[in-house]
Amino acid sequence: MLPGFRVVPAAALLVAANFVGAGAATPIAHVIIIMQENRSFDQYFGTYPGADGFPVGTCVPLDPAKPRRGCVSPFHDVHDINSGGPHGAPNAIADLANGVTIARMDGFVRQQTAGAGGCGDRPKCSGSEAGVLRHDVMGYHNASELPNYWAYAQHFVLQDQLFEGERSWSVPSHLDLVSEWTATCTNPLAASTCRTATTSPKPGRRVTFPWESLFQFLDLHDVSWKYYLGEGTEPDCDDGAMTCAPQNQTSLVPSIWNPAPSFLYVRDQGDAYLATHNPPMELLLADVTEGRLAQLSWVVPQQNFSEHPPAGITAGMEYVTSIVNAVMQSAYWRDTAIFIAWDDWGGFYDHVVPPNVDRTDDGQFVAGFGLRVPGLLVSAWARPGYIDHSVLSLDSYATFIEDNFAGSARLDPAAVGNVEHRPDIRDSVTKVTWFNGATANVGQLIDEFDFSQSPLPPLVLSTHIPTGILTACRARARDTGQPCTRRQVTISWLPVNGPRVPGPFTYHVTRDGMELPQCIGNSTSCVDTPGAGAHMYRAYSEDAAHVSSPASAAAEADEP
C-alpha cells in the first residue's frame, strides 16, 4: 500500500466539503481515474452474481486449427501470480478469430502458448511460465482472492460491458485514455499528418504527439488536472508481448504508462507546467489530506502495484484500496467519483465480443473498441449494488468529464487550431456495431449515480493482507507449480508496514485451508513439510486489536 496510508474508524471522517467545480451540474466536484493493468472482466468478475459472466459449457481449444487436441474450461485460479498472454493488436485479432466478420473468441490459449515460446506444449516450464502450464488465461478469481474489488462491486457499481478504448496494448490504451485517439504521424509537429493506428511510437524524449489531448481541453475550460505516476519500473514490452526486461518509470519522463510528457502541447508549456501536472504517486496522499486534489486525477501505478503479470493481484488490490480509503477518510468523499479500470485484457479470456467502432486508415485493423475489462465506480452517490450492463469504453470517462466539468463541451481539434483526420471523436460516439450487424447505444456514466439518495457511507477496507506470498522448495523455484526435489517448503511474504499502520502484526499461514501452528508469529517466513501432493498456501495478518485481515491469494508447492 502507499506509504503513509492508514485505516481509521469511519467516525473519524472529516466533514465533507461543499460542492464546487467548474460549472459542474452534479455534486461531483472531483473525478479520480485509477488505471490498473492487464486483466479481463471474466478473469476478475466472470462468476460475480448477476454479471455477464462465463456461459455454461465454455471450453476454449488448445489450438483452434486443431480442435481435436482438446480444450480448456474456465477454472478457479487461486494463485497470486498469473502469466497471462500476449496482448498486442495481432493477438487481439487471433483471440477473437478476427472479430470483424466472425468472432469465435477461441484463440486465447493458443496465443498464450505461442507467446511463451511453446512452453505450454512441453512437459516442463519454470518461473512465471508455470501459469502457461495451467493455461491460466482461462483461470478466474473471485471474492476469495479479490475481496476488496468484489466488496466495491457489492456496495457501489460494477460495469460489465466496459471495453478498452483501443484493440491493442498499453501504449495505445494510455494514449486513448488521455486523448481519445491513437495515431502515427509523419511529422511529429503537425497533427494533420497523423493517421489512426492500433499502435504508436513508444512515448520518449524524441517522440512527440501533436494531436489534441484532454490535457489541452481541460486547460481550455479551466479544469484542474494531474496525472500521478508511480515511480519504479514498468514491465511491458514495446509490442505487447508477455514478458520482457523491466524498464524504469519516473514522473516527468515519458514512458509506456506515462504519455503526458510526449504531447506537444504539454511540452510547449515548459518544465514547471509538467512538474505541476505530472507528479509522482507519493504526492497524491498529501494532495488528498491537505486539500489540493485537482478536479481530475489520473492515477497510474508502477509495476509492483499494477497487477500486470508477473505482479501479484493482492498487492495491486491493496494499493487501489489505500487510495480509495484515503479519499473516503477525507473531506472529498461526498464530492468525488472514483473510477477503477484496467488498461487492456492482458491476454486473459473474455467471452464477450467487442463492438467495432472505427478502423485504421489502411483498413487492416479495427482500432476500437478493444476487449472487455473490469470497471468499478466508487462514490457516495453511486447506485448501491448496481451492475451497469450498458456498452461503455474507457472513452466514456472523457464524455463524463466533459459533461460534468465543461458544460458538455466536446474535445474539438478545430477549436485549438488543429487539422486532424480522426475517423471520429470518441466522446461523441453514441452507437456501436458488432460483426453480425447488431447495434447498440453507448451508455452514459451519469446513469450510474443517484443524486437523490442519501450519500453512501465510506467503506474502509483492509490493507493489511500480506502481499508477495511465495513458496520455495528448491533453488530458484518459486510458485512454479513444479515438483519439489526437497520435502521442506519455505513460505515467505512481505511484511505489513507503513508509518501509520497500527501494528505490530501477528502472521498466520494456511495450507489447503488448514492453519499451520508453526507459522503463527511475527516472522515473515516459515517452513512446512506438507507431504505428497499439490499444496496451496495463503497468509493473513492479525493486528494488535486481534482484527484479522482477509487471506492473501495463494502460492503453490508441489511435493512428490
TABEL-V501120 format. One record per residue. RES is the residue in one letter. PHI is phi as a letter, one per 40 degrees, with the letter a starting at -180 (* if undefined). PSI is psi in whole degrees, 0 to 359 (NA if undefined). D_FIRST is the distance of its C-alpha to the first C-alpha in whole Angstrom. Layout:
[[RES;PHI;PSI;D_FIRST] [RES;PHI;PSI;D_FIRST]]
This chain:
[[M;*;163;0] [L;c;141;4] [P;d;134;6] [G;g;344;9] [F;c;144;7] [R;a;165;9] [V;b;128;11] [V;b;159;15] [P;c;147;18] [A;d;332;19] [A;c;343;22] [A;c;6;21] [L;c;146;20] [L;c;161;22] [V;c;136;25] [A;c;146;25] [A;c;158;26] [N;c;153;29] [F;c;125;29] [V;b;174;30] [G;i;163;30] [A;c;80;32] [G;g;19;34] [A;c;133;32] [A;c;6;34] [T;b;171;31] [P;c;355;29] [I;c;107;26] [A;b;347;26] [H;a;139;22] [V;b;130;21] [I;b;126;17] [I;b;110;17] [I;c;118;14] [M;b;107;16] [Q;c;191;14] [E;b;134;16] [N;g;58;19] [R;a;143;20] [S;c;161;23] [F;c;314;24] [D;c;328;25] [Q;c;326;23] [Y;c;327;20] [F;b;20;23] [G;c;344;26] [T;b;14;27] [Y;c;129;26] [P;d;128;29] [G;g;347;31] [A;c;164;29] [D;c;86;31] [G;b;195;30] [F;d;129;32] [P;c;148;35] [V;d;135;37] [G;g;6;39] [T;d;132;36] [C;a;116;37] [V;c;130;36] [P;c;148;39] [L;c;326;38] [D;a;112;40] [P;d;333;41] [A;c;346;44] [K;b;70;45] [P;c;337;44] [R;c;350;46] [R;c;344;44] [G;h;179;42] [C;a;169;38] [V;b;125;35] [S;c;158;34] [P;d;140;30] [F;a;153;29] [H;c;117;26] [D;b;111;23] [V;c;358;21] [H;c;141;20] [D;c;328;16] [I;b;129;18] [N;b;164;20] [S;c;318;23] [G;g;199;24] [G;a;175;27] [P;c;150;28] [H;a;36;27] [G;c;180;30] [A;d;316;33] [P;c;327;35] [N;c;323;33] [A;c;316;32] [I;c;315;36] [A;c;321;36] [D;c;322;34] [L;c;346;36] [A;g;41;39] [N;g;321;39] [G;g;2;39] [V;b;308;42] [T;b;337;45] [I;b;163;43] [A;a;89;40] [R;c;347;39] [M;f;50;36] [D;b;9;37] [G;b;1;35] [F;c;314;32] [V;c;316;33] [R;c;322;35] [Q;c;322;33] [Q;c;313;30] [T;c;313;33] [A;c;321;35] [G;c;336;31] [A;c;17;31] [G;g;30;34] [G;g;10;36] [C;d;320;34] [G;c;349;34] [D;c;359;38] [R;b;158;38] [P;c;341;38] [K;b;134;35] [C;b;170;32] [S;a;167;29] [G;f;222;25] [S;c;350;23] [E;c;351;27] [A;d;325;27] [G;c;334;25] [V;c;320;29] [L;c;325;31] [R;c;353;29] [H;f;53;30] [D;c;359;26] [V;c;343;27] [M;c;1;28] [G;c;154;26] [Y;b;153;24] [H;b;159;21] [N;b;200;21] [A;c;339;19] [S;c;322;19] [E;c;334;17] [L;b;55;15] [P;c;324;16] [N;c;318;13] [Y;c;318;15] [W;c;327;18] [A;c;321;18] [Y;c;319;17] [A;c;319;21] [Q;c;327;22] [H;c;339;22] [F;b;240;22] [V;b;134;23] [L;b;131;23] [Q;b;116;25] [D;b;12;27] [Q;b;43;29] [L;c;123;26] [F;b;146;27] [E;d;144;26] [G;c;327;28] [E;b;144;30] [R;c;68;31] [S;a;206;29] [W;b;202;26] [S;c;313;23] [V;d;307;25] [P;d;321;28] [S;c;318;25] [H;c;327;23] [L;c;317;27] [D;c;321;28] [L;d;324;24] [V;b;358;26] [S;a;354;29] [E;g;25;30] [W;a;151;32] [T;b;131;32] [A;a;165;35] [T;b;146;37] [C;b;136;39] [T;c;334;42] [N;b;110;42] [P;c;356;39] [L;b;2;40] [A;b;112;42] [A;c;336;40] [S;c;344;43] [T;c;5;43] [C;c;141;40] [R;b;146;40] [T;d;136;38] [A;a;161;36] [T;c;4;34] [T;a;165;32] [S;a;162;32] [P;d;142;32] [K;c;130;29] [P;d;135;28] [G;a;175;29] [R;c;334;31] [R;b;10;34] [V;b;134;33] [T;b;135;34] [F;b;112;33] [P;c;354;36] [W;c;166;36] [E;c;140;34] [S;b;170;31] [L;c;335;29] [F;d;311;28] [Q;c;318;32] [F;c;314;32] [L;c;318;30] [D;c;319;32] [L;d;328;35] [H;b;17;34] [D;f;43;32] [V;b;122;29] [S;c;146;26] [W;a;155;23] [K;a;146;20] [Y;b;94;19] [Y;c;138;15] [L;b;128;15] [G;c;130;12] [E;c;135;14] [G;i;247;14] [T;b;165;16] [E;b;144;17] [P;b;346;19] [D;c;150;22] [C;c;166;25] [D;c;342;28] [D;b;15;30] [G;g;20;27] [A;c;174;28] [M;c;313;26] [T;a;154;24] [C;a;174;25] [A;c;138;24] [P;d;149;21] [Q;b;152;21] [N;c;146;20] [Q;b;122;18] [T;b;140;18] [S;c;151;19] [L;g;352;23] [V;b;125;23] [P;c;141;24] [S;a;180;23] [I;c;330;23] [W;b;3;20] [N;b;74;21] [P;c;348;24] [A;d;312;25] [P;c;346;26] [S;c;352;29] [F;c;133;30] [L;d;318;34] [Y;c;316;33] [V;c;317;30] [R;c;322;32] [D;c;341;35] [Q;c;345;33] [G;g;171;32] [D;c;321;30] [A;c;321;29] [Y;c;314;28] [L;c;318;26] [A;c;325;24] [T;c;321;24] [H;c;350;23] [N;b;58;21] [P;c;162;18] [P;c;156;15] [M;d;326;12] [E;d;337;11] [L;c;348;14] [L;c;314;13] [L;d;314;12] [A;c;320;15] [D;c;324;17] [V;c;311;16] [T;c;335;16] [E;b;10;19] [G;g;31;21] [R;b;16;21] [L;c;130;19] [A;c;164;22] [Q;c;322;24] [L;b;128;22] [S;b;123;19] [W;c;138;18] [V;b;115;14] [V;b;130;14] [P;c;173;11] [Q;c;171;12] [Q;d;313;13] [N;d;333;10] [F;b;12;8] [S;c;340;12] [E;g;5;13] [H;c;118;16] [P;d;136;18] [P;c;21;18] [A;c;144;14] [G;c;153;13] [I;c;330;12] [T;c;316;10] [A;c;319;7] [G;c;318;8] [M;c;319;9] [E;c;322;6] [Y;d;312;4] [V;c;316;8] [T;d;321;8] [S;c;325;6] [I;c;312;8] [V;c;316;11] [N;d;318;11] [A;c;319;11] [V;c;318;14] [M;c;331;16] [Q;c;14;16] [S;b;179;17] [A;c;353;21] [Y;c;350;20] [W;d;316;20] [R;c;0;23] [D;b;24;24] [T;b;140;21] [A;b;124;21] [I;b;117;17] [F;b;131;18] [I;b;127;16] [A;a;177;18] [W;b;139;18] [D;c;330;20] [D;a;178;23] [W;c;348;24] [G;g;17;23] [G;g;353;26] [F;c;148;25] [Y;c;140;28] [D;a;139;29] [H;c;350;32] [V;c;126;33] [V;c;128;35] [P;c;147;33] [P;c;160;36] [N;b;123;38] [V;b;308;38] [D;a;169;39] [R;b;164;40] [T;c;160;40] [D;c;330;43] [D;c;358;45] [G;g;4;44] [Q;c;323;42] [F;b;152;39] [V;c;127;37] [A;c;315;35] [G;a;163;33] [F;c;166;32] [G;c;193;30] [L;c;163;29] [R;c;139;27] [V;b;160;23] [P;c;149;21] [G;a;138;21] [L;b;145;19] [L;b;128;20] [V;b;119;18] [S;a;152;21] [A;c;341;23] [W;b;6;26] [A;c;147;25] [R;c;115;27] [P;c;131;26] [G;g;19;26] [Y;c;135;28] [I;b;117;28] [D;c;113;29] [H;c;4;31] [S;c;153;32] [V;c;125;32] [L;b;163;29] [S;a;174;28] [L;c;339;25] [D;c;342;28] [S;c;335;28] [Y;c;318;25] [A;c;315;28] [T;d;315;31] [F;c;317;29] [I;c;315;28] [E;c;317;31] [D;c;319;33] [N;c;323;30] [F;b;340;31] [A;b;27;34] [G;f;31;36] [S;g;15;36] [A;c;151;37] [R;b;152;36] [L;d;126;35] [D;b;99;39] [P;d;322;39] [A;c;330;43] [A;c;339;42] [V;b;14;40] [G;g;16;43] [N;c;143;42] [V;b;111;44] [E;b;152;42] [H;b;47;42] [R;c;144;40] [P;c;336;41] [D;a;163;39] [I;c;114;37] [R;d;330;34] [D;c;348;33] [S;b;2;37] [V;c;124;37] [T;b;349;38] [K;a;145;40] [V;b;161;39] [T;b;139;41] [W;c;171;40] [F;d;332;42] [N;c;8;45] [G;g;350;46] [A;c;149;44] [T;b;163;42] [A;a;154;40] [N;c;146;39] [V;c;135;35] [G;c;176;33] [Q;b;128;32] [L;c;335;28] [I;d;335;30] [D;c;349;31] [E;c;358;28] [F;b;154;28] [D;b;98;31] [F;c;0;31] [S;c;348;34] [Q;c;164;32] [S;c;137;30] [P;d;137;27] [L;c;145;24] [P;c;160;22] [P;c;152;19] [L;b;85;17] [V;c;118;14] [L;b;163;12] [S;c;136;10] [T;b;27;7] [H;b;13;9] [I;c;126;10] [P;c;135;10] [T;b;169;10] [G;g;31;12] [I;c;134;15] [L;b;156;18] [T;b;147;22] [A;a;127;25] [C;b;2;28] [R;a;166;30] [A;d;131;29] [R;f;27;27] [A;b;108;26] [R;b;123;23] [D;f;39;22] [T;c;339;26] [G;g;12;28] [Q;c;154;30] [P;d;135;33] [C;c;156;32] [T;b;357;35] [R;b;157;34] [R;c;339;34] [Q;c;139;31] [V;b;130;27] [T;c;123;24] [I;b;133;21] [S;b;160;18] [W;a;167;14] [L;c;146;11] [P;c;149;11] [V;c;117;9] [N;a;181;9] [G;i;155;8] [P;c;337;11] [R;b;15;11] [V;c;130;10] [P;c;70;14] [G;c;191;14] [P;c;162;16] [F;b;145;16] [T;b;133;18] [Y;b;148;17] [H;b;147;20] [V;b;138;21] [T;b;144;23] [R;b;118;25] [D;f;37;27] [G;g;356;26] [M;b;135;27] [E;c;140;26] [L;b;106;26] [P;d;324;27] [Q;c;348;27] [C;c;355;23] [I;c;122;23] [G;i;196;22] [N;c;352;19] [S;c;156;19] [T;b;27;17] [S;a;158;20] [C;a;169;23] [V;b;141;26] [D;b;149;28] [T;b;89;31] [P;c;338;31] [G;g;178;35] [A;c;148;36] [G;h;173;34] [A;c;130;30] [H;b;140;28] [M;b;127;24] [Y;b;135;22] [R;b;157;19] [A;b;149;16] [Y;a;164;15] [S;b;158;15] [E;b;124;17] [D;c;184;16] [A;c;337;19] [A;c;10;20] [H;g;30;21] [V;c;123;18] [S;c;144;17] [S;c;164;14] [P;c;165;15] [A;c;150;16] [S;c;166;14] [A;c;175;16] [A;b;155;19] [A;b;150;20] [E;b;144;24] [A;b;132;27] [D;b;118;30] [E;b;133;33] [P;c;NA;36]]
